[in-house]
Amino acid sequence: MSDINLEYGFFDTLVLSLFIAWPVLLGCIAIGAAIGALAWRTRRLAGGALGGLLGVLAGWGIGLAVYEAWADTDLSVSVSFPDALALGLERAAPGLLVGAAIGGAAWRGRRALGATIGAVAGGAASAALWFGLAAG
């Protein structure tokens, strides 16, 4: 047990989240750019750039919310933050697969875009369901 008290405000949390989560933000840029390029067929470069920007903003916001939820609960005592992220990905895997299959089948004209959007939505729903059941 340490007698050092870590006090940080909102701005410090923003900087800390950028420092900790830069690999995740790179992944969000890649996913957003892929979705943007698939969605905007006529201007793939512009769609990829816009999708990458929106992806990093969404990923950073979600990552900050996840970090705040982890830090403010008892989960931070029993599980490290990287282990909590790995657990979230493990819990999201079934939804990723099912969402990709449903999205690809439902959107026949643009199967790749439908599968990508379905995988993201299914993974988020699956992880939320698992953690909701575990918390309740």
N, C-alpha and C positions, 0 to 999 in steps of 0.2 A: 504494500500500500504506500502510495506516495502522498506527500503533503503539498505537492505542487498543484495549484488550481489553474485549470485552463479556461480562461474567460475570453470569448471572442464574439464579435457582433456579426451583423449581417454581411458587411463588406468583407470581413475576414473569412467568413464561410464561403463567399463567392470565390475568393482567391484560392482558398484551400480546395474547393471542389474542382477548380481548373487544374490545380497541381496534381491532385489524386486521380482524376478521371480523364486525363488526356487520351489514353488508349481507347476508351469508350467513345469519346468525342470523334476520334478518327473513324471508328466504325460507323457512327451515326452519319458522318459526312458521306461515307461510301454508300450506305444504304439509301440515304436521301438522294444522292446523285443518281443511283441506279433507278430508283422509282421515278425521279424527275425525267430522266432520259427515256424511260419506257412510256411514261404518260404523255410526253410532248414529242410526238413522232416527227413533226415537221421541223422542229428546232431542238434537236437532241442536246447540243452543247448548252444552250440557254436553259433547257429543262434540267440538265444535270447540275448546272451551277445553282439554279434556284432551289432545286431539291436538296443539294448539299448544304446550302445555307439554312433552309428550313429544318433539315435533319439535325444539324449541329445545335440549332437553337432548341429544338424539341428534346434532343438527347441531353443537353446541358440542364434544361429545366426539370426534366424527369429525374436525371441523376442527382440534382440538388435536392429535390423532394425526397428521393429515396434515402439520401444521406441524412437528411434532417429526421426522417422517420426512424432510421436505424439509430441515430445518436440520441434521440429523445425517448427510446423505449428500453426495456430490459434486454432486448436482443443484443445491444452493444456490449453487455456484460458477458454474455455466454458465447457469442459468435463474432469473429472478426469481420470487418467490412468486406474484404475480398472473399471470405467464405460465404458471407450472406449473398453476395452477387453470384457466386457459383451456384449456390442453392437455388436462387431465382431462375437462373438459366436452366438448371436441371428440372425445375418444376414447370418451366415454359415449353419444354421440348414436345410433349404431346400436342399441345395447342398449335405449335409451329407446323407440325406435320399435317394435322387435320385442317388447319386454316389454309395451308398452301393447296391441299387437294380440293377443298371446297371452292376456294377462290379461282383456281385454274379451271375447274369444271363449270362454274357459274358464268364466268366471263369468257365466252368462247372466242370472241373476236380478238381479244388481247389476253391470252392465257398467261403470259409471263407477268404482266402487270397485275392481273387478278390473283395469281399465286403469291406474288410478293406482298401485296396488300393483305391478303388472307392470312399469310404466315405471321405478319406483324400483329394483326388484330387477334388472331388465335393464340399467339404466344403471350400477349398481354393479358388476355382473358384467362388463360390457363394459369399463369403465375398468380394473378389476383385471386382466382378461386382457391388455389392451394393455400396461399397465405391467409386468406379469409377463413378457410376451414380450420387452419392451425391456430389462428388467433381466437376464434370463437369457441 
